[in-house]
Amino acid sequence: MVAITLDAITVRYAERPGGRSNALDDFSLDIASGELLVLAGPSGSGKTTVLRTIAGLEQPVHGTVRIDGRDVGRVAPGGRDVALVTQFQSLFPHLTVEQNLKFALQLRKVPEEEAARRISAEARVLGLWSKMARRPRTLSTGERQRAAIGRATTRRPAIYLFDEPLAGLDPAERDRVRRELQRLQHGLGVTTVYVTHDQRDAMALGDRVAVLDAGRLAQVAAPLTLYRYPRNLFVAQFFGSPPMGVVRGPLRDDGSTAWIDVDGTPLRLLPAQRAAVSRHGVGDVLAVGLRAAAVRVGDHTPCSWSRRLDVVVYNTEPLGATTVLALTPRGGRRESSDLLYATVTPAQRPARGEHLIVTLDMRESHVFDARTGARHFPPSSHAE
């Protein structure tokens, strides 16, 4: 098992007029030995560049890559003992599935008996046993992707690097292969870096998840910590499905009570929240974030921590057992990207444009500076 350290890495694109030129910008990250770390973030945030930098396929203009404590800046990709699997299958088209799985083992002179055992085990786990004599062009997209995964996992390298490896699989197949990858990685203890856009992959697979934003590290933490205690507004609205809902407005304070003016409706802060934002002046715009579980449709029994808000249904998304509602404050701008989310049973399913009342559990709310995105409440000590 090996650890990976990326220390102040900058990888630069060719200059782009009016655009960002750095794929990674002073990026630092420590990946523990045997850890499965997920890289998440929007398209163009630098996730794939991180993998390519570890593999030696991208050369940083600044910073150091260390594998097991050794600076590998001058080590060629073939000398780093990493297996890279991308969403674009890289099978040899003239070889059968079995020959593709066997190829890297032959290069490393793995004994024939051991090679056969590994290939058989991976083929059965990945559902490839009946495809072993076929060539890539005769396989479906999902079958080719599973074969590419199998070619990497039979190798037993020091590091696995996966770039959207499940992208070509249907949902049921994706769930099954994801479980097998997790089982294999935990069983072997191979240090693994896994890029995905899929929130379920990130939550289910990662020992930790690193969220990237424009080539920088926004936050790295255990999946549930990211979900419950995002460091800033970007992470809050990116991580989670549905994302954290947000309403914003200017801060008001009458000397004893503070509230956010949400389109004319006062959203009163808890005393601890008022203390956390006390350095802000009246009129400063703040954002209040809540997960869907903290937004209940209906005017429920008032408590010291509950707040009522009039909303309009902006959109509905039926998901079978539940329906996700996207809600905007009554009178709010429909084009605003700030929405609250709630879940209801399929039997409820209100129509778009319908007026509702929701009860907010302010104990589960977060307060952010709307200008900088920094979180003011809950304090950092609650999150780490």
C-alpha positions in Angstrom: 0.0 0.0 0.0 1.2 3.5 -0.8 0.3 7.1 0.1 0.0 9.9 -2.5 0.9 13.5 -1.8 0.1 16.4 -4.2 1.9 19.5 -2.9 1.1 22.9 -4.4 0.5 21.5 -7.9 -0.2 23.9 -10.8 -1.0 22.5 -14.2 -1.4 25.1 -16.9 -3.3 24.9 -20.1 -2.4 27.0 -23.1 -3.6 30.5 -22.5 -7.2 31.0 -23.3 -8.5 34.5 -24.1 -10.9 35.5 -21.4 -10.8 32.1 -19.7 -9.0 30.2 -17.0 -5.6 29.0 -18.0 -4.8 26.8 -15.0 -6.3 23.3 -14.9 -5.0 23.0 -11.3 -4.1 26.0 -9.3 -1.8 25.6 -6.3 -3.6 22.3 -5.6 -2.6 20.3 -2.5 -4.1 16.9 -1.3 -2.9 14.0 0.8 -4.3 10.6 0.0 -3.7 8.0 2.7 -2.3 4.5 2.1 -5.1 2.1 1.2 -7.7 4.9 1.0 -10.5 5.1 -1.7 -10.7 8.8 -2.4 -13.4 10.2 -4.7 -12.8 13.3 -6.7 -16.1 15.2 -7.4 -16.8 18.6 -9.0 -18.4 20.1 -12.0 -17.1 19.6 -15.5 -13.8 21.5 -16.0 -13.0 21.6 -12.3 -9.7 19.6 -12.8 -10.7 16.1 -11.6 -9.2 14.3 -14.6 -6.1 16.5 -14.5 -5.5 15.3 -11.0 -5.5 11.6 -12.2 -3.3 12.4 -15.2 -0.9 14.2 -12.9 -0.6 11.3 -10.5 -0.1 8.9 -13.5 2.6 11.1 -15.0 0.6 12.0 -18.2 0.5 15.7 -17.2 3.6 17.6 -16.0 2.9 20.4 -13.5 4.6 23.7 -14.0 4.9 24.0 -10.2 4.6 21.6 -7.2 5.6 18.1 -6.3 3.9 14.7 -6.7 5.0 12.1 -4.1 4.1 8.4 -4.2 5.0 6.6 -1.0 7.1 9.6 0.0 9.2 9.6 -3.2 9.2 12.5 -5.6 8.1 11.0 -8.9 8.4 14.2 -11.0 11.1 12.5 -13.1 9.6 9.1 -13.2 7.9 8.1 -16.4 4.3 6.9 -16.4 5.3 3.3 -16.9 7.5 3.4 -13.8 4.8 4.6 -11.4 2.9 1.3 -11.1 -0.5 2.8 -11.5 -3.5 1.4 -13.4 -5.6 4.1 -15.1 -9.2 3.3 -16.4 -11.1 6.1 -18.2 -14.6 6.3 -19.5 -13.2 5.9 -23.0 -12.4 2.2 -23.2 -8.8 1.5 -24.2 -9.0 -2.2 -25.0 -6.8 -3.7 -27.8 -9.3 -4.3 -30.6 -7.4 -7.3 -32.1 -7.4 -9.2 -28.8 -10.2 -11.1 -27.2 -11.5 -10.1 -23.8 -9.4 -12.9 -22.1 -6.3 -11.8 -24.0 -6.9 -8.1 -23.0 -7.2 -9.2 -19.3 -4.1 -11.2 -19.6 -1.9 -8.7 -21.5 -0.6 -6.7 -18.5 0.0 -9.9 -16.5 2.2 -11.2 -19.3 4.3 -8.0 -19.4 4.9 -8.4 -15.6 5.7 -12.1 -16.0 3.0 -13.1 -13.6 3.1 -17.0 -13.3 0.6 -18.6 -15.6 -1.4 -20.3 -12.8 -1.7 -17.0 -10.8 -2.7 -15.1 -14.0 -5.4 -17.7 -14.8 -6.8 -17.5 -11.2 -7.0 -13.7 -11.3 -8.5 -13.5 -14.7 -11.1 -16.1 -13.8 -12.1 -14.4 -10.6 -12.4 -10.9 -12.2 -14.3 -12.3 -15.2 -16.9 -13.9 -13.0 -17.3 -10.8 -10.7 -17.7 -8.5 -13.7 -20.0 -10.8 -15.6 -17.5 -11.4 -18.5 -17.2 -15.1 -18.3 -19.4 -15.8 -21.3 -17.6 -13.0 -23.3 -14.0 -14.1 -22.9 -13.5 -15.3 -26.5 -15.1 -12.2 -28.0 -13.3 -9.1 -29.4 -14.2 -5.6 -28.2 -16.1 -4.6 -31.4 -18.7 -7.3 -30.7 -19.4 -6.1 -27.1 -21.8 -3.6 -25.8 -20.6 -0.3 -24.4 -21.1 -1.6 -20.9 -19.4 -4.8 -21.6 -16.3 -3.0 -23.0 -16.2 -0.8 -20.0 -16.3 -3.8 -17.6 -13.5 -5.4 -19.6 -11.4 -2.3 -19.2 -12.0 -2.3 -15.5 -11.1 -6.0 -15.4 -7.8 -5.4 -17.2 -6.9 -2.9 -14.5 -8.1 -5.0 -11.5 -6.3 -8.2 -12.6 -3.0 -6.3 -12.5 -2.9 -5.6 -8.7 -0.9 -2.3 -9.2 0.2 0.0 -6.3 -2.5 2.6 -7.3 -5.8 2.5 -9.1 -6.9 5.6 -10.9 -10.5 5.5 -12.2 -12.0 8.2 -14.4 -15.8 7.7 -14.6 -15.3 3.9 -15.0 -19.0 3.2 -14.8 -20.2 5.8 -17.3 -21.3 3.3 -19.9 -23.3 1.0 -17.6 -27.1 0.9 -17.0 -28.3 1.7 -13.5 -28.6 -1.9 -12.3 -25.2 -2.9 -13.8 -23.7 0.3 -12.3 -24.8 -0.6 -8.8 -23.5 -4.1 -9.0 -20.1 -3.2 -10.4 -19.8 -0.4 -7.9 -20.3 -2.8 -5.1 -17.8 -5.2 -6.5 -15.2 -2.4 -7.0 -15.7 -1.4 -3.4 -15.3 -5.0 -2.2 -12.2 -5.5 -4.3 -10.5 -2.3 -3.2 -11.2 -2.9 0.5 -10.1 -6.5 0.2 -6.8 -5.6 -1.5 -6.2 -2.3 0.3 -5.0 -0.7 -2.9 -4.8 3.1 -2.8 -7.5 4.3 -5.2 -8.5 7.7 -6.7 -11.9 7.7 -8.3 -13.5 10.5 -10.4 -17.2 10.6 -10.8 -20.1 13.0 -11.5 -22.5 10.6 -9.8 -23.5 11.6 -6.3 -24.5 8.0 -5.4 -21.0 6.8 -6.4 -19.4 9.4 -4.3 -21.5 8.7 -1.2 -21.3 4.9 -1.5 -17.7 4.5 -2.5 -15.5 7.1 -0.9 -13.7 6.9 2.4 -13.4 10.6 1.7 -14.6 12.9 -1.0 -12.6 15.8 -2.4 -14.7 18.5 -4.1 -12.9 20.6 -6.7 -13.9 24.0 -7.9 -12.1 25.7 -10.8 -8.8 23.8 -10.2 -8.8 24.3 -6.4 -9.7 22.1 -3.5 -13.0 23.3 -2.1 -13.3 20.7 0.7 -12.2 17.2 1.5 -14.0 15.1 4.1 -16.0 11.9 4.7 -19.1 11.8 2.5 -21.6 12.4 5.4 -19.5 15.3 6.7 -19.6 16.9 3.3 -23.3 16.4 3.2 -24.0 17.7 6.7 -21.4 20.4 7.1 -20.3 21.9 3.7 -17.6 24.4 4.2 -19.1 26.9 1.7 -22.0 27.7 -0.5 -20.4 26.0 -3.5 -20.0 22.7 -1.8 -23.5 22.9 -0.3 -25.2 23.4 -3.6 -23.0 20.9 -5.5 -22.8 18.0 -3.1 -26.0 16.0 -2.4 -29.1 14.9 -4.4 -31.2 17.0 -4.3 -28.6 19.7 -3.5 -28.9 21.9 -0.4 -31.7 24.4 -0.9 -30.9 28.1 -0.5 -32.9 31.3 0.1 -31.2 34.6 0.5 -31.9 38.2 1.5 -30.6 41.1 3.5 -29.9 40.8 7.2 -32.1 42.7 9.6 -31.7 43.2 13.3 -33.8 45.2 15.8 -31.4 44.8 18.7 -33.0 41.7 20.1 -33.9 39.5 17.1 -32.2 39.0 13.7 -33.8 37.8 10.5 -33.2 37.4 6.8 -35.7 39.4 4.6 -36.7 36.7 2.0 -38.8 38.6 -0.5 -40.6 40.5 2.2 -41.0 37.5 4.5 -38.9 37.6 7.7 -36.9 34.3 8.3 -35.9 34.7 11.9 -32.5 33.3 12.9 -31.9 31.2 16.0 -30.0 33.0 18.8 -26.8 31.0 18.0 -27.1 32.0 14.3 -27.6 35.6 15.2 -24.4 35.5 17.3 -22.5 33.8 14.4 -23.4 36.6 12.0 -23.1 39.4 14.4 -20.1 41.0 12.6 -22.2 41.5 9.6 -24.0 44.8 9.2 -27.7 45.3 8.6 -28.4 45.1 4.9 -25.6 42.6 4.2 -27.0 39.7 2.1 -26.9 36.3 3.7 -27.9 32.9 2.4 -29.7 30.2 4.5 -29.3 26.6 3.3 -31.4 23.6 4.2 -31.4 20.0 3.1 -34.7 18.5 1.9 -35.2 16.6 5.1 -35.4 20.0 7.0 -38.2 21.3 4.7 -41.6 19.9 5.6 -44.6 20.7 3.4 -47.5 22.0 5.6 -47.9 24.4 8.5 -46.8 22.2 11.3 -47.0 22.8 15.1 -44.7 25.8 15.8 -41.6 25.2 17.9 -38.8 27.5 19.0 -36.7 26.2 16.1 -39.4 26.0 13.4 -40.1 28.8 10.8 -42.9 29.1 8.3 -42.4 30.2 4.7 -44.9 30.7 1.9 -43.5 29.1 -1.3 -44.5 28.3 -4.9 -43.8 25.0 -6.6 -41.2 25.6 -9.3 -40.8 22.1 -10.5 -41.7 18.4 -9.5 -39.5 15.4 -10.1 -41.3 12.0 -9.5 -38.8 9.3 -8.3 -41.2 6.5 -7.6 -41.3 6.2 -3.8 -41.0 10.0 -3.4 -41.5 13.1 -5.4 -38.9 15.9 -5.1 -40.3 19.4 -5.1 -38.3 22.4 -6.1 -39.7 25.5 -4.3 -39.2 29.2 -4.6 -40.3 31.8 -2.0 -43.6 33.3 -2.9 -42.9 36.4 -5.0 -39.3 35.2 -5.7 -37.9 35.4 -9.1 -38.6 32.3 -11.1 -35.3 32.4 -12.9 -33.4 32.4 -9.6 -31.0 29.5 -9.1 -31.8 29.5 -5.4 -34.5 27.0 -4.6 -35.6 25.0 -1.6 -36.2 21.3 -2.0 -38.7 19.0 -0.2 -39.9 15.5 -0.7 -43.5 14.3 -0.6 -45.3 11.0 -1.3 -46.5 10.4 -4.8 -50.1 10.7 -3.6 -49.4 14.4 -2.7 -47.6 15.6 -5.8 -48.7 19.3 -6.0 -48.7 21.0 -9.4 -46.2 23.5 -10.8 -47.2 27.0 -9.8 -49.2 25.8 -6.7 -48.9 27.9 -3.5 -47.8 25.9 -0.4 -46.7 26.5 3.1 -43.5 24.8 4.4 -42.1 24.5 7.9 -38.3 24.9 8.1 -36.3 23.1 10.8 -33.7 25.9 11.6 -31.7 23.5 13.8 -30.6 21.9 10.5 -29.9 25.1 8.7 -26.7 26.8 7.6 -25.9 30.4 7.2 -23.5 31.6 4.5 -22.1 34.9 3.4 -23.9 35.4 0.0 -21.0 37.4 -1.4 -18.0 35.1 -0.5 -19.9 31.8 0.0 -18.2 31.3 3.4 -20.2 29.4 6.0 -20.9 31.2 9.3 -23.1 28.7 11.0 -22.8 26.0 12.1 -19.3 26.8 13.4 -16.5 24.7 12.1 -16.2 22.9 15.4 -19.6 21.2 14.6 -18.3 19.9 11.3 -14.9 18.5 11.9 
